[in-house]
Amino acid sequence: KLFISSTNKMEDKEKQDDSRLAALKKYSQVWADTMDISTSIQYKPIGATSNPFIVLANLNEEHNKHFIKEAAEWAKQTHNPDHDTQDRMIQRAVMKCMVSMGVAMSQHIPGLVNTQVDCRYAYDKQKIIEQAMEIIEIYEQEGVMRNRVGIKIPATWEGIQACRVLSSSPHHILCNMTTMFGLPQAIAAAEAGAAIISPYLNRIAAHFDNKYNPKYLPAPNNPDLPFVMKLYTYYKQHDIKTILLGASIKHTSELELLAGLDAITIFPTHLHAMAEVKGDFTPQMSVEDAKHSPPLPLDSFIDDEDKFRKAMKEDTRSSEYLKEAIDAFVEYDIQLSLLLSS
């Protein structure tokens, strides 16, 4: 079942929890933005997400280093020198490593584990399709079926069109469209059949770029918060079933303002901080409020590439943030490949 319930299923002990994290779980599904199983054991998220930066960080932990060796050995054993290059063997090792981490995490959560395709293919529809199918194949070889896996795909035009293929028959792959910064991306992704979209509350530079960090403004002054709220309103007004998974959270204050989203994926440090603070709060988003907001007209982009690209070009914020995010993930994809090649 993709969406386990409207809120997290809690054990009796959790029902007595009066932390801010327990309060958040009343309004939104809580997912963990990590592949480290200790987080899932401690905070009991519904789902888990990852990207190359997160995978690299997790692999730096001593108890996760065995994934590197096992993936490298597997890639060597399954390598076909007559058809595959050395780069191809490294690529398969990376996929195996990410999948094995996802398999381990899947044993500790009731929902989806999410694995991201290589962002070096962000503008290549066919490469995205091929890698997504291969990731699913490795998962299923390890006993985790595709209905437990989300494939994270950058929300470029090519990525959205890849999602359209992957989500339909005969593949029925659950696509999670990531690096989501603009309404045209969100509309097209829903039209493509995305199971999940991950709107980013903060640009990637807010996490990685020291030049940008001093300019960062936490909620309620975060300038990107209105985008997420507008997207939520559009989806609820038009009864779009794609799951809204809030992502790229930088401060715990933002979690309270995003409460009411279908789901939110949260870094372990923020999960810990929310679990340590007591008290309830009032969610800022609700389906009822969205439906009574000024109507947002239904739009369509899925069959009109020129319209999509024009809309993204006119929205300089979205196009700038999208390129910035993909460039950052490409850098970490390369680092991940170098780690496995060594």
N, C-alpha and C positions, 0 to 999 in steps of 0.2 A: 504494500500500500504506500503510495507516494507521500501522501499527506496524512500522517498518523492520526491527528485529531486537531481540533482548533487550538488546543493548548497542550503543553507537555503532560504526559501521563506521569504522575508523581507517586512515589511510595508513601506509606503512612508517615514515615519520618520526615519526608519533604513537605508534606501537608502542614506540618507544624513549624516549618521554617518561616521566619519573618524577615528574611534578608531582602535586599533590593533585587537580587537575582531571582528569588522565588516570586517576588511581585511581578517582575518582567515576564516570567513564564506563564503568568495568568493571561497575558495579553498577546504574546507572540511566541511562536516556537523559537527556542534557543538552540542554535547550532554552534559548534566549535570550529574556529578558524585555525585548525591544526590537524596533523595526523599523528600526534603523540597520544597514545592510549591512556596515559595517566590523567590527562585532562578529562577524558570521557568518563573514566572511573570516578573521579572526584566530583564533577559537576553535572553529570548525566544529561548531556545535550541530546537532542533528537537526531541531528545529522552532523556531518563534518565536511569541511571544505579545505582545499589546498591550492597552492600555486607554486611555481618553482622556488620563490623566495622562502616560503614556508617549509617546503620539503628540504631545502638546503639547511635551514635552521634546525629542523628536526633531526637531520642526519648528523649534525654536529654533536648531538647527545650520544654519549658512549653506548647507551643501551639500544640505540637504533643503528649503529654502524654495521651490524650484521646484514642489514638489508643491502648495503653496497656490495659486499663480497658475494652474497647469494645471487644478486642480480647479474653481476659480472660473470660469474660461473655459468649461470643459465644462458646468457647471451653467447658465450663461447661454445657451449654444448649444442645450441640450436643454430649456430651460424653455418650458413651454406656458402663456402668460399667460391663456388662456381657462379653464384647469382648475387651475393651480397657483398657490399664494400665494407671496409673497416668502419666508416662513418655510420653505415646502416647497423652494424653490430652494436656500436655505442648507443645509437638511438633506441634500439631494442632493450639494451640494458637499462637505460633511463626509464623507459615505459614499465619494465618489469619491476624496477625499484619502487616507483610511485604506486603501482598496482599492489605490490606486496604490502606496502604500508597501509593502503586503503583496505585490503583484506583484513589485516590485523585490527584496524579501527572498526570495521563492520561488525566484529564480534562483540563490540561494547556499546553499540548504538542501535536503536530500532529503525532508524530512517536511512537516508542516503549517504554514501561516501561520494565525494566529488573530486575528480581528477582532471587536470587541465591539459589541453593539447599544447604542443610546442607553439609559442607565439611567433616563431620564425615563419610559420605558415599562416599567419593572420590574414594575409591577402591572397591566399590560394585555396579556393573552394575544394578542389579535388584532394589536395594533400590533407586538409582538415578531415574530410570524410574518411580517407584511408586510415589516418592515425586514430580517429575516434573508434572506428570499427576494430582496429587492432587492439586498442586498449580494452574494449569490451570483450574481445576474444580471450585475452589473457586473464581478465577477471573471471570469466566463465570457466576457463581451464582450472582456476584455483577454487572453484566452487561458489563464487558469488555471482548470482544471475543479474542480468541487465536491469531488472526492476529495482535493484538496490544501488545502482550506480548512476551518478550524474556526470555527464561529460561537459566540462567547462570550455566554452568556445568564445573567443573575443568577438564582440558585437560589431565587426566590420560588415560591409555589404556582403563580402564573400563568406564570412562566418555565418551570417544570417541565412544565406542561401544554402550553406552546408547543413545547417540545422533543419531546414525545410526538407532536405533529403533524408537525413538521419532519423528525424522524428516520425516519418511516415512509414508505411508498409514497404518492404518487409522487415525493416530494421527495428523500428519502435524503440529507438534509443532516447533516453531522457537527457535533453540538452539543457545546460545551464548557461545562459548567455551572460558573459562577464564583460568587464571594462565598459559598463553601461553608464553613460553620462548625459544622454539626451532623449527626449521624447520620441523622435523619429526612430531611434534604435529600439526603444521599448515597444513601439507600435508594430514595427516590422517583425521583431522577434516573436511577439504573440501570434502574429499572422502566420509565421513560419512553423508554429506548433511547439515553441519552446516550453518545456515543462516548468522551468524556473528562469527568472532573470535576476541578476545581481546589480541593482543600482548602487553606485559608489557614492557615499556621502562626502568623501574627501578625495581630492585628486591624489594620485600616487606620490607626488612630490611632497605632500604633507607628511608622509612617512619616511621618506628617504633623503630628501634634499635639504641640507642645512640652510641654504639660502632662503628656502621657502618657509621653513618651520617658524621663524620669528613672526611671520605674518599670519600664522594659523589662528583662527578664531573659533573657540569651542561653541557648542550650542548654548543659547539660542541665536547667537550672532553668526553662526556658520553660514556663509553666503550660498552654499550649495544645498542647504536644507530645503528651500522652496522647490527645487527640482524633484526631490524624492516625494514631497507632499503632493505636487502636481501629478506626478506619475501615479501615485496611489489613488488619487481622485479619478483620474482618467480610467484606470483599470476597474475600479469599483462602479463607476457610473455606467460602464459598458459591459459589466458582468464578465470580464475577462478572467478565465480560470487559471492562467499562468501564475505560479507562485512568485510573490515579491519577496526576495531574500536580501534584506539590507546588508551592505558590506562596506568595507573600508572605514571602520569606526576608529576614531583616534582618541576619543575621550568618553568616559562613562556617562557624562551628562547628555551626550548624544543618544545614548541608549534609551533614556527615558522619553526623549522627544520622538523616537522612532517606535515606541511601544504602540502596538496596534497593527504594525506591518504583519504580513503572514508569518514571516520568520526573519531572524537576524543572526548573522554569523559573527562570532565574537572571539577576539584574541584571548588566549589563556590568562594574560595579565588582567584584562578587563573582567573576565569571569571571576577571577579571584577577588578583585576590588569590589564587585557588586555583591559577592557572597559575604564580604566582611562588614558591609554596611546594613543597618537595620532600617525598616520602614517601607511603607507602601507609597504609591504615587498614582496620579490620574493619567491614563493614556491620552496622547495628543491626537491620535488618529482612530477613526471608527468608520465602518461601512456606512452607517446612518448619516454621519456628518458629510462624508464624501458625496453621497447621493443627493444631499440637500445643498451642496455647494453650487455656485454658478456653473451651468453645464459646459462641458468641454466637447466640442463637436467630434464625432467619429471620423477618423482619418485612415488612410491606407498608403503603404509604401512598398509592399512586398513585390509587386509586379512592375515597379517603376524605378529603375536604378537612377535615372537622371533626377527625378524628384527627390529621392533619398539623398543623393550626393549634394544636391543644391541646398536642401534643408540643413544638412550637416555643415556645409561650408558657411552658411549664413549664421549658424550657431557657433561662433568662434570658440566659446568656452568648451562645448562638447567635443569639437574636432581637435582642439589643442590638448584637452585632457586625454582623449582616446589615444592619440599618437604618443603622448608622454607615457601612458600606462603600457602600451605595447612595447615601446622601446625599453622600458625598465624590465619587463618580463623577458624580453629577448636576451638581455644581458644576463639574467639569472638562469635562463634556459642554457645559455652557453656555459656558464659556470657549472651547472649540473652535469652537462656533457663532459666537461673536463674532469670533474670529480670521478665519474664512472669510467672514463678512459684511463685514468691513472691506476 
